[in-house]
Amino acid sequence: MLRPRLGIPLLFFHSRLSRFSRVNRALQTWVDEVASVTKPQRVVWCDGSDAENERLIAQMLADETLQKCNPEKFPNSYYHRSHPSDVARTEHLTFISTDKKEDAGPTNNWMSPEQARERVWPLFSNAMKGRTMYVVPYVMGPLGSPFSKVGIEITDSAYVAISMRIMTRMGKAALDQLGDNGEFVKGLHSLGDLSPERRFIVHFPQQNEIWSIGSGYGGNALLGKKCFALRIAGAQARREGWLAEHMLILGIQEPSGETHYVCAAFPSACGKTNLAMLVPPASFNGYKIFTVGDDIAWIRFGPDGRLWAVNPEAGFFGVAPGTSEKTNPNAMATIRKNSIFTNTAFTSDGCPWWDDMGGDAPAGVTDWKGNKWIPGSPEKAAHPNSRFTAPARQCPSISPKFEDPLGVPISAFIFGARRASLVPLVYESFDWNHGVYVGSSVASETTAAATGAVGVLRRDPFAMLPFCGYNMGDYFSHWLTMGAPGNANGVAKKMPKVFHVNWFRKSAEGKFLWPGFGENIRVLQWILERSRGKGTAVESPIGYIPAKGGLNTAGLQMQPNAMDELLRIDPKGWAAEAPQLTDFYNKFGDRLPAEIRRQHQMQMKRLGL
């Protein structure tokens, strides 16, 4: 990234890599440059060791950045509150900086590199004065994997440093993988003064660089997550011929012992983590679920022509509200130790708590703002976007393939959304190109994971609207190209089938029609059957839906005619929504692939328009 000349770095700020096995000169030069601008009191290179982690935690306990959780109930776990104005992704302050505005596209906020230098870069001047600057080397993806990439985050937040240790493969191993001349993604983060007026998250996909200032919230500050693993990696993936997706990776072991893997994309806080850690009901004896990832997937063609995926992350950064022993017992088991809780409520005996965690509210709860909370209060004790950060290796359902450098082969892609009406429980696309159209047309009711109104229907193609680091019209083209007939690694491509699900359809009385949670395996069972060319289905205007009796509902206690309503296609309702989708596509102008427009026209024709 081009920026003003900064002169000779001050010797006071030099911090060498002498205790590490390798020195990357480009990295050292960049660190010195940043230090000369931000003026930290000292520079610390993080090695990822237990001793270092303990020192940072002790420091944060002393300055009350952290509180220690009950050591018997939540051993080695800590509680953190972010500033009340800094509790979610700030999409309106998140920018893509490219030379041409059209390369960022109409769904991104654009800022030219020149504007970024003039408007954002000066905010880093003296931003770390009196603070420690942490240099955090990390690997996204299993160590040694052909999927993996190295990132470096410079930050003045110890909270970020210990969180990145959970979320990535952090420390010496990253520098070893980087080597003397390896390339890395640059991430510069400073808390600044936490003012929303001076808060920016700027991505430079052409330079593989990220600037973030004015926020300590995980989605804005843990730069290996959405910033690198989706926005920057997505642009890298387009250039290099792979996919970086907002998707869980799930393994389904059938009674035969055979395991099949699917990737599924849902907007944030719409059930990805619950699905990734699904516990099959007792009636599905012999089935087992393996969690490979709950949020992000990097996907490449393997030597057999199939798509293979890895989870680039090492931890879970999950939404706490909605997580309970009923909805996700595996997540509850995962967070019982070695975890960080942010903006949940906190009990008098040192335990994180949120309103739908299960059971009665304990006495002496302090809410997410630090105030005494009274049970029955109209305000929630925990922020609706409060989070847990926990090591993935602790998950009871973690896949034995979690660290496999080759990843897992994908049998199906699943797109999902939160829709109270119209969208059926499950349907299958007609073919790959139609599947890309299905992904491009996803719309969901908004949740608290991002700032703004909740419950508003918005288009969220591929669940990537906030995370695509370039023009989404080009992104649709990339998906179409991935499935185009031809060879991958010398063999014919074997593309997964594409499906769409909706667990959230409601009756006229406003009650959920589908029980969800563990029962979702019934839908996954049908998806796997269809992926193998089996299972019964009927054609509808929007795709194939399960034939009557095609979905296993044995033993389900449901409202009368609920399955009929869950799978009912309302052509008039779909036709009424079609013009809205047309308007959305028109935003992309000539960057929208002709095939997407053709698929849309074909669907409207099937709907009678």
C-alpha positions as CSV (number, residue, x, y, z in Angstrom):
1,M,0.0,0.0,0.0
2,L,1.4,3.4,-1.0
3,R,1.6,5.9,1.8
4,P,3.6,9.0,2.6
5,R,7.3,8.6,3.1
6,L,8.0,8.2,6.8
7,G,11.8,8.7,7.0
8,I,14.3,6.6,9.0
9,P,12.6,4.5,11.7
10,L,13.5,5.6,15.2
11,L,15.9,3.3,16.9
12,F,13.8,3.4,20.0
13,F,11.1,1.5,18.3
14,H,13.3,-1.2,16.8
15,S,12.3,-4.7,18.0
16,R,14.1,-7.5,16.3
17,L,13.2,-11.1,15.7
18,S,16.3,-12.5,17.4
19,R,14.4,-15.1,19.4
20,F,12.7,-16.5,16.3
21,S,14.3,-18.8,13.8
22,R,13.7,-16.6,10.8
23,V,13.7,-12.9,10.0
24,N,11.5,-11.7,7.1
25,R,13.0,-8.4,6.0
26,A,9.8,-7.1,4.5
27,L,8.0,-7.8,7.7
28,Q,10.7,-6.1,9.8
29,T,10.7,-3.0,7.6
30,W,6.9,-2.7,7.8
31,V,6.9,-3.1,11.6
32,D,9.5,-0.4,11.9
33,E,7.5,1.9,9.6
34,V,4.3,1.5,11.6
35,A,6.1,2.0,14.9
36,S,7.7,5.3,13.6
37,V,4.1,6.6,13.0
38,T,2.1,5.2,15.9
39,K,4.9,5.9,18.5
40,P,4.3,3.0,20.9
41,Q,6.0,2.9,24.3
42,R,7.4,-0.5,23.3
43,V,7.1,-3.2,20.7
44,V,6.4,-6.9,21.5
45,W,6.6,-9.7,19.0
46,C,4.1,-12.4,20.1
47,D,5.4,-15.9,20.1
48,G,2.1,-17.6,21.1
49,S,3.5,-19.3,24.1
50,D,1.6,-20.2,27.3
51,A,3.9,-18.0,29.3
52,E,3.3,-15.0,27.1
53,N,-0.5,-15.6,27.3
54,E,-0.4,-15.7,31.0
55,R,1.6,-12.4,31.2
56,L,-0.9,-10.7,28.9
57,I,-3.9,-12.0,31.0
58,A,-2.3,-10.9,34.2
59,Q,-1.7,-7.4,32.8
60,M,-5.4,-7.2,31.7
61,L,-6.7,-8.4,35.0
62,A,-4.6,-5.7,36.7
63,D,-6.0,-2.9,34.4
64,E,-9.5,-4.4,34.6
65,T,-9.7,-5.1,30.8
66,L,-10.6,-8.6,31.9
67,Q,-12.3,-10.2,34.8
68,K,-11.6,-13.7,35.9
69,C,-14.4,-16.2,35.6
70,N,-15.3,-18.7,38.3
71,P,-12.3,-21.1,38.2
72,E,-14.4,-24.1,39.2
73,K,-17.2,-23.5,36.6
74,F,-15.2,-21.8,33.9
75,P,-11.5,-22.6,34.4
76,N,-9.0,-20.4,32.7
77,S,-11.8,-18.2,31.2
78,Y,-12.2,-14.5,31.3
79,Y,-14.9,-11.8,30.9
80,H,-14.5,-8.6,28.8
81,R,-16.8,-5.6,28.1
82,S,-16.3,-3.5,25.0
83,H,-17.4,0.1,24.9
84,P,-21.2,0.5,24.6
85,S,-20.8,2.1,21.2
86,D,-18.5,-0.7,20.0
87,V,-20.5,-3.9,20.1
88,A,-20.9,-5.1,16.5
89,R,-19.5,-4.9,13.0
90,T,-19.7,-1.4,11.7
91,E,-20.6,-2.0,8.1
92,H,-21.2,1.6,7.3
93,L,-17.6,2.4,8.4
94,T,-16.1,-0.6,6.6
95,F,-14.6,0.2,3.2
96,I,-13.0,-1.4,0.2
97,S,-10.2,0.7,-1.2
98,T,-9.4,0.0,-4.9
99,D,-8.1,2.2,-7.7
100,K,-11.5,2.1,-9.4
101,K,-14.8,2.4,-7.6
102,E,-16.5,-0.1,-9.9
103,D,-14.0,-2.8,-8.7
104,A,-15.4,-2.4,-5.2
105,G,-19.0,-2.6,-6.5
106,P,-22.3,-1.2,-5.4
107,T,-22.7,-3.4,-2.3
108,N,-19.4,-2.1,-0.7
109,N,-18.5,1.3,0.7
110,W,-15.6,2.5,-1.5
111,M,-12.7,4.7,-0.5
112,S,-9.9,5.5,-2.9
113,P,-6.4,4.8,-1.8
114,E,-5.7,8.6,-1.9
115,Q,-8.7,9.3,0.3
116,A,-7.6,6.5,2.7
117,R,-4.1,8.1,3.0
118,E,-5.7,11.6,3.6
119,R,-8.6,10.6,5.9
120,V,-7.6,7.4,7.7
121,W,-3.8,7.2,7.8
122,P,-3.4,10.4,9.9
123,L,-5.5,8.8,12.6
124,F,-2.7,6.3,13.3
125,S,-0.2,9.2,14.0
126,N,0.8,8.8,17.7
127,A,-2.2,6.4,18.1
128,M,-0.2,4.0,20.2
129,K,1.6,6.6,22.3
130,G,2.0,5.2,25.9
131,R,0.8,1.8,24.7
132,T,2.4,-1.5,23.8
133,M,2.4,-2.4,20.1
134,Y,1.9,-6.2,19.6
135,V,3.2,-7.8,16.4
136,V,0.9,-10.9,16.0
137,P,2.1,-13.4,13.4
138,Y,-0.5,-16.0,12.5
139,V,-1.5,-18.7,10.0
140,M,-5.0,-19.0,8.6
141,G,-5.6,-22.7,7.9
142,P,-3.8,-25.9,9.1
143,L,-0.1,-25.6,9.4
144,G,1.7,-26.7,6.3
145,S,-1.5,-26.9,4.3
146,P,-1.5,-25.8,0.6
147,F,-4.7,-23.8,1.6
148,S,-2.9,-21.9,4.4
149,K,-1.8,-18.2,4.3
150,V,0.2,-16.1,6.7
151,G,-1.0,-12.9,8.2
152,I,0.6,-10.3,10.5
153,E,-1.6,-8.1,12.7
154,I,-0.1,-5.1,14.4
155,T,-2.3,-4.0,17.3
156,D,-2.2,-2.1,20.5
157,S,-4.9,-4.3,22.1
158,A,-3.8,-7.1,24.4
159,Y,-7.4,-8.4,24.1
160,V,-6.8,-8.8,20.4
161,A,-3.5,-10.6,20.9
162,I,-5.0,-13.3,23.3
163,S,-8.1,-13.6,21.1
164,M,-6.0,-14.2,18.0
165,R,-4.1,-16.9,19.9
166,I,-7.4,-18.7,20.2
167,M,-8.7,-18.0,16.7
168,T,-5.6,-18.7,14.6
169,R,-2.3,-20.7,14.6
170,M,-0.4,-17.8,16.2
171,G,3.2,-17.1,17.0
172,K,6.5,-18.7,16.1
173,A,4.9,-21.4,13.8
174,A,3.6,-18.6,11.6
175,L,7.0,-16.9,11.2
176,D,8.5,-20.3,10.4
177,Q,5.9,-20.9,7.7
178,L,6.5,-17.3,6.4
179,G,10.2,-17.8,6.1
180,D,12.7,-15.3,4.8
181,N,10.9,-14.2,1.7
182,G,7.3,-15.4,2.0
183,E,4.3,-13.1,1.4
184,F,1.9,-12.1,4.2
185,V,-1.3,-10.1,4.6
186,K,-0.7,-6.9,6.5
187,G,-3.2,-6.0,9.2
188,L,-2.8,-2.7,11.2
189,H,-5.2,-2.2,14.1
190,S,-5.3,0.4,16.8
191,L,-8.0,1.1,19.4
192,G,-7.4,4.8,18.8
193,D,-9.8,6.7,21.1
194,L,-12.8,4.4,20.3
195,S,-14.7,7.3,18.9
196,P,-17.3,6.3,16.3
197,E,-16.4,9.5,14.4
198,R,-12.9,8.2,14.0
199,R,-13.6,4.6,13.4
200,F,-12.7,3.0,10.1
201,I,-12.0,-0.5,8.7
202,V,-10.4,-0.2,5.3
203,H,-9.4,-3.1,3.1
204,F,-6.9,-2.9,0.2
205,P,-7.5,-6.1,-1.8
206,Q,-5.0,-5.2,-4.4
207,Q,-2.2,-4.8,-1.8
208,N,-3.4,-7.5,0.7
209,E,-3.6,-5.0,3.5
210,I,-6.1,-4.0,6.2
211,W,-6.3,-0.8,8.4
212,S,-8.7,-0.8,11.4
213,I,-8.9,2.0,13.9
214,G,-11.3,3.1,16.6
215,S,-12.9,-0.3,17.5
216,G,-12.0,-3.1,19.8
217,Y,-15.0,-5.3,18.9
218,G,-13.9,-8.7,17.6
219,G,-15.4,-8.4,14.1
220,N,-13.6,-5.1,13.5
221,A,-10.4,-5.9,15.5
222,L,-9.5,-9.6,15.0
223,L,-8.2,-8.9,11.5
224,G,-7.6,-12.6,10.7
225,K,-11.4,-13.2,10.7
226,K,-13.8,-11.5,8.4
227,C,-11.3,-8.9,7.2
228,F,-8.6,-11.3,6.0
229,A,-10.3,-14.7,5.8
230,L,-13.2,-13.4,3.7
231,R,-12.6,-9.9,2.2
232,I,-8.9,-10.1,1.4
233,A,-8.9,-13.9,0.9
234,G,-11.9,-13.6,-1.4
235,A,-10.0,-11.4,-3.7
236,Q,-7.0,-13.7,-3.5
237,A,-9.2,-16.6,-4.3
238,R,-10.6,-15.0,-7.4
239,R,-7.1,-14.3,-8.7
240,E,-5.9,-17.8,-7.8
241,G,-8.9,-19.9,-8.7
242,W,-10.4,-21.0,-5.4
243,L,-13.2,-19.9,-3.0
244,A,-13.2,-18.1,0.4
245,E,-16.7,-18.4,1.8
246,H,-18.8,-17.5,4.8
247,M,-19.6,-21.2,5.3
248,L,-19.7,-23.8,7.9
249,I,-18.1,-27.2,7.1
250,L,-20.0,-30.2,8.5
251,G,-19.3,-34.0,8.3
252,I,-22.3,-36.4,8.5
253,Q,-21.3,-40.0,9.4
254,E,-24.0,-42.5,8.4
255,P,-24.7,-45.8,10.1
256,S,-22.6,-47.5,7.4
257,G,-19.6,-45.6,8.7
258,E,-19.2,-43.5,5.6
259,T,-18.8,-39.7,6.2
260,H,-19.9,-37.0,3.7
261,Y,-19.2,-33.3,4.1
262,V,-21.3,-30.3,3.2
263,C,-20.6,-26.5,3.3
264,A,-23.4,-24.2,4.3
265,A,-23.8,-20.4,4.2
266,F,-26.1,-18.5,6.5
267,P,-26.1,-14.8,7.5
268,S,-24.6,-14.2,10.9
269,A,-26.7,-15.3,13.9
270,C,-29.0,-17.4,11.8
271,G,-27.9,-20.8,13.1
272,K,-24.6,-21.6,11.5
273,T,-22.9,-22.6,14.7
274,N,-25.9,-24.7,15.9
275,L,-26.0,-26.6,12.6
276,A,-22.2,-27.1,12.6
277,M,-22.4,-28.7,16.1
278,L,-25.7,-30.5,15.5
279,V,-26.6,-33.4,17.9
280,P,-28.7,-36.0,16.1
281,P,-31.9,-37.0,17.9
282,A,-32.2,-40.4,19.5
283,S,-34.2,-41.7,16.6
284,F,-31.2,-41.2,14.3
285,N,-29.1,-43.8,16.1
286,G,-25.9,-44.6,14.2
287,Y,-25.6,-41.1,12.7
288,K,-22.8,-38.8,14.0
289,I,-22.0,-35.2,13.2
290,F,-18.4,-33.9,12.9
291,T,-17.7,-30.2,13.1
292,V,-14.9,-29.0,10.7
293,G,-15.8,-25.3,10.9
294,D,-18.7,-23.1,12.0
295,D,-18.1,-19.9,10.0
296,I,-15.5,-19.7,7.2
297,A,-14.4,-22.2,4.5
298,W,-11.5,-22.0,2.1
299,I,-12.3,-24.3,-0.9
300,R,-10.1,-25.6,-3.7
301,F,-10.2,-28.3,-6.3
302,G,-8.4,-31.5,-5.2
303,P,-6.5,-34.0,-7.3
304,D,-9.7,-35.9,-7.9
305,G,-11.6,-33.0,-9.5
306,R,-13.8,-32.5,-6.4
307,L,-13.9,-29.4,-4.2
308,W,-12.1,-29.8,-0.9
309,A,-12.5,-27.4,2.1
310,V,-10.6,-26.4,5.2
311,N,-11.6,-24.2,8.1
312,P,-9.0,-21.4,8.1
313,E,-9.7,-20.6,11.8
314,A,-8.6,-22.4,15.0
315,G,-11.4,-21.2,17.2
316,F,-15.0,-20.2,17.5
317,F,-16.2,-16.6,17.8
318,G,-19.9,-17.4,18.4
319,V,-23.0,-15.5,19.3
320,A,-23.8,-16.3,22.9
321,P,-27.6,-15.5,23.0
322,G,-29.5,-18.3,21.4
323,T,-26.9,-20.8,22.6
324,S,-28.0,-23.2,25.4
325,E,-28.0,-26.8,26.4
326,K,-31.2,-27.2,24.3
327,T,-30.1,-25.5,21.2
328,N,-26.4,-26.4,21.1
329,P,-25.0,-28.6,23.9
330,N,-21.7,-29.1,22.0
331,A,-21.1,-25.3,22.0
332,M,-21.9,-25.2,25.7
333,A,-19.4,-27.9,26.4
334,T,-16.8,-26.1,24.2
335,I,-17.0,-22.9,26.2
336,R,-16.6,-24.4,29.6
337,K,-12.9,-23.6,29.8
338,N,-10.1,-21.6,28.1
339,S,-12.6,-19.1,26.7
340,I,-13.3,-15.4,26.6
341,F,-16.8,-14.0,27.0
342,T,-17.5,-10.5,25.6
343,N,-20.6,-8.4,26.4
344,T,-22.6,-11.1,28.0
345,A,-24.0,-10.5,31.5
346,F,-21.8,-11.5,34.5
347,T,-23.1,-13.2,37.7
348,S,-22.0,-12.4,41.2
349,D,-20.1,-15.7,41.4
350,G,-18.1,-15.0,38.3
351,C,-20.0,-16.7,35.5
352,P,-21.0,-15.5,32.1
353,W,-24.8,-15.4,31.6
354,W,-27.3,-14.5,28.9
355,D,-31.0,-14.3,28.9
356,D,-31.9,-17.5,27.1
357,M,-29.1,-19.6,28.5
358,G,-31.6,-21.8,30.3
359,G,-33.0,-21.8,33.8
360,D,-34.0,-18.9,36.0
361,A,-31.9,-15.8,36.1
362,P,-29.4,-16.0,39.0
363,A,-29.3,-13.3,41.7
364,G,-26.8,-10.5,41.5
365,V,-26.4,-10.3,37.7
366,T,-24.5,-7.4,36.2
367,D,-25.5,-6.5,32.7
368,W,-23.3,-6.0,29.7
369,K,-22.9,-2.3,30.5
370,G,-21.7,-3.0,34.0
371,N,-25.0,-2.1,35.7
372,K,-27.0,-4.1,38.2
373,W,-29.7,-6.0,36.3
374,I,-33.1,-6.8,37.6
375,P,-34.8,-10.0,36.4
376,G,-37.9,-9.1,34.4
377,S,-36.3,-5.9,33.2
378,P,-37.3,-5.0,29.6
379,E,-33.7,-4.7,28.7
380,K,-31.7,-7.8,28.1
381,A,-28.9,-8.5,30.5
382,A,-26.5,-9.6,27.7
383,H,-26.1,-7.7,24.5
384,P,-27.8,-9.6,21.6
385,N,-24.5,-9.8,19.8
386,S,-22.5,-10.8,22.9
387,R,-19.8,-13.4,22.0
388,F,-17.7,-16.3,23.2
389,T,-14.2,-17.0,21.9
390,A,-13.2,-20.6,22.4
391,P,-10.6,-23.1,21.0
392,A,-12.2,-25.4,18.4
393,R,-10.2,-28.4,19.6
394,Q,-12.4,-28.4,22.7
395,C,-15.6,-29.0,20.8
396,P,-16.9,-32.6,21.5
397,S,-18.0,-32.9,17.9
398,I,-14.7,-31.6,16.4
399,S,-13.8,-33.6,13.3
400,P,-10.7,-35.8,13.2
401,K,-10.1,-34.0,9.9
402,F,-10.0,-30.6,11.5
403,E,-6.2,-30.2,11.1
404,D,-6.0,-32.2,7.9
405,P,-3.9,-30.2,5.5
406,L,-5.8,-31.5,2.5
407,G,-9.2,-30.7,4.0
408,V,-12.4,-32.6,3.3
409,P,-14.3,-33.3,0.0
410,I,-17.6,-31.4,-0.3
411,S,-20.7,-33.2,-1.5
412,A,-23.2,-30.3,-1.3
413,F,-23.4,-26.6,-0.9
414,I,-26.3,-25.3,1.2
415,F,-27.6,-21.8,1.4
416,G,-29.9,-20.7,4.2
417,A,-31.7,-17.7,5.4
418,R,-34.1,-16.5,8.1
419,R,-37.5,-16.2,6.4
420,A,-40.8,-16.3,8.3
421,S,-42.7,-17.0,5.1
422,L,-42.5,-17.8,1.4
423,V,-39.2,-19.8,1.3
424,P,-39.7,-23.6,1.8
425,L,-37.9,-25.8,4.3
426,V,-35.6,-27.1,1.6
427,Y,-35.2,-27.1,-2.2
428,E,-32.5,-28.2,-4.6
429,S,-31.3,-26.2,-7.6
430,F,-31.8,-27.6,-11.1
431,D,-28.0,-27.5,-11.9
432,W,-24.8,-25.7,-11.0
433,N,-25.7,-22.4,-12.8
434,H,-29.1,-22.4,-11.2
435,G,-27.4,-23.1,-7.9
436,V,-25.3,-20.0,-8.3
437,Y,-28.4,-18.0,-9.1
438,V,-30.0,-19.4,-5.9
439,G,-27.0,-18.3,-3.9
440,S,-27.0,-14.9,-5.5
441,S,-30.7,-14.4,-4.6
442,V,-30.5,-15.2,-0.9
443,A,-32.5,-12.7,1.3
444,S,-32.7,-12.9,5.0
445,E,-34.2,-11.0,8.0
446,T,-31.5,-9.0,9.7
447,T,-30.1,-9.9,13.2
448,A,-28.1,-8.1,15.9
449,A,-24.7,-9.3,14.5
450,A,-24.4,-6.0,12.6
451,T,-25.4,-2.4,13.6
452,G,-28.8,-1.3,12.3
453,A,-32.4,-2.3,12.4
454,V,-33.3,-5.9,13.3
455,G,-35.9,-8.0,11.4
456,V,-35.6,-6.1,8.1
457,L,-35.4,-8.2,4.9
458,R,-32.3,-7.6,3.0
459,R,-30.5,-9.3,0.1
460,D,-27.5,-11.2,1.3
461,P,-26.0,-13.2,-1.7
462,F,-24.2,-16.3,-0.6
463,A,-24.4,-14.8,3.0
464,M,-21.4,-12.7,1.7
465,L,-22.9,-9.2,1.4
466,P,-20.9,-7.7,4.2
467,F,-17.8,-9.8,3.4
468,C,-17.1,-9.7,-0.3
469,G,-14.0,-7.7,-0.9
470,Y,-14.7,-6.8,-4.5
471,N,-17.5,-6.3,-6.9
472,M,-20.2,-8.9,-6.3
473,G,-21.0,-9.1,-9.9
474,D,-17.5,-10.4,-10.5
475,Y,-18.0,-12.7,-7.5
476,F,-21.0,-14.3,-9.2
477,S,-18.9,-14.7,-12.3
478,H,-16.2,-16.4,-10.3
479,W,-18.7,-18.9,-8.9
480,L,-20.0,-19.6,-12.4
481,T,-16.5,-20.1,-13.7
482,M,-15.6,-22.6,-10.9
483,G,-18.4,-24.8,-12.2
484,A,-17.8,-24.4,-15.9
485,P,-17.2,-27.6,-17.8
486,G,-13.6,-28.5,-17.9
487,N,-10.7,-30.0,-16.0
488,A,-9.3,-29.2,-12.6
489,N,-5.8,-30.6,-11.8
490,G,-6.0,-32.7,-15.0
491,V,-9.3,-34.5,-14.2
492,A,-12.9,-33.6,-14.9
493,K,-14.6,-31.4,-12.4
494,K,-17.1,-33.0,-10.0
495,M,-19.2,-30.2,-8.7
496,P,-21.4,-30.5,-5.6
497,K,-25.1,-30.1,-5.8
498,V,-26.6,-26.9,-4.5
499,F,-29.5,-26.5,-2.0
500,H,-31.4,-23.9,0.0
501,V,-32.9,-24.3,3.5
502,N,-35.1,-22.3,5.8
503,W,-35.6,-23.4,9.4
504,F,-37.6,-20.3,10.3
505,R,-40.9,-20.5,8.4
506,K,-43.8,-19.7,10.6
507,S,-47.5,-20.5,10.7
508,A,-50.3,-17.9,10.3
509,E,-50.3,-17.8,14.1
510,G,-46.6,-16.9,14.2
511,K,-45.3,-20.2,15.4
512,F,-42.3,-22.0,13.9
513,L,-43.5,-24.9,11.8
514,W,-40.2,-26.8,11.9
515,P,-38.7,-28.0,15.2
516,G,-35.1,-27.3,14.0
517,F,-32.0,-28.0,16.0
518,G,-31.1,-31.7,16.0
519,E,-34.1,-32.5,13.8
520,N,-32.4,-30.6,11.0
521,I,-30.5,-33.9,10.3
522,R,-33.6,-35.0,8.5
523,V,-33.1,-32.3,5.9
524,L,-29.4,-33.1,5.7
525,Q,-30.3,-36.8,5.1
526,W,-32.4,-35.8,2.1
527,I,-29.7,-33.5,0.8
528,L,-27.1,-36.4,1.0
529,E,-29.5,-38.7,-0.7
530,R,-30.1,-36.2,-3.5
531,S,-26.3,-35.6,-3.8
532,R,-25.9,-39.4,-4.5
533,G,-28.6,-39.3,-7.1
534,K,-31.2,-40.9,-4.8
535,G,-34.1,-39.5,-2.8
536,T,-37.4,-38.5,-4.2
537,A,-38.3,-35.0,-5.3
538,V,-40.8,-33.1,-7.4
539,E,-40.1,-30.2,-9.7
540,S,-41.4,-26.7,-8.7
541,P,-40.9,-23.3,-10.3
542,I,-37.9,-22.6,-7.9
543,G,-36.2,-26.0,-7.9
544,Y,-36.7,-29.6,-6.7
545,I,-38.5,-30.1,-3.4
546,P,-39.0,-33.3,-1.4
547,A,-41.8,-35.5,-2.7
548,K,-44.5,-36.3,-0.3
549,G,-43.0,-38.8,2.1
550,G,-39.5,-38.0,0.7
551,L,-38.4,-36.3,3.9
552,N,-38.1,-38.6,6.9
553,T,-40.6,-37.3,9.5
554,A,-41.0,-40.5,11.5
555,G,-41.6,-39.7,15.2
556,L,-41.9,-35.9,14.7
557,Q,-44.5,-34.1,16.8
558,M,-45.7,-31.4,14.5
559,Q,-48.8,-29.3,13.8
560,P,-51.3,-30.9,11.4
561,N,-50.4,-30.1,7.8
562,A,-47.2,-28.5,8.9
563,M,-45.1,-30.4,6.3
564,D,-47.4,-29.3,3.6
565,E,-47.0,-25.7,4.6
566,L,-43.2,-26.0,5.0
567,L,-42.9,-27.3,1.5
568,R,-45.6,-25.2,-0.1
569,I,-44.6,-23.0,-3.0
570,D,-46.6,-19.8,-3.5
571,P,-46.0,-18.7,-7.1
572,K,-47.8,-15.4,-6.5
573,G,-45.7,-14.6,-3.5
574,W,-42.5,-15.4,-5.4
575,A,-43.6,-13.4,-8.3
576,A,-44.4,-10.4,-6.1
577,E,-40.8,-10.5,-4.8
578,A,-39.2,-11.0,-8.2
579,P,-39.1,-7.3,-9.1
580,Q,-37.2,-6.5,-5.9
581,L,-34.6,-9.1,-7.0
582,T,-34.5,-7.5,-10.4
583,D,-33.8,-4.1,-8.9
584,F,-31.0,-5.7,-6.8
585,Y,-29.4,-7.2,-9.9
586,N,-29.7,-4.0,-11.8
587,K,-27.3,-2.4,-9.3
588,F,-24.4,-4.3,-10.9
589,G,-25.0,-3.0,-14.4
590,D,-22.8,-4.8,-16.9
591,R,-20.8,-6.5,-14.2
592,L,-23.8,-8.8,-13.6
593,P,-23.1,-12.0,-15.5
594,A,-25.5,-12.6,-18.4
595,E,-26.1,-16.1,-17.0
596,I,-27.5,-14.8,-13.7
597,R,-29.9,-12.5,-15.6
598,R,-30.9,-15.5,-17.9
599,Q,-31.5,-17.7,-14.8
600,H,-33.6,-14.9,-13.3
601,Q,-35.7,-14.6,-16.5
602,M,-36.2,-18.3,-16.6
603,Q,-37.4,-18.4,-13.0
604,M,-39.9,-15.6,-13.6
605,K,-41.2,-17.5,-16.7
606,R,-41.6,-20.6,-14.5
607,L,-43.6,-18.4,-12.0
608,G,-45.9,-17.3,-14.8
609,L,-44.4,-13.8,-15.3
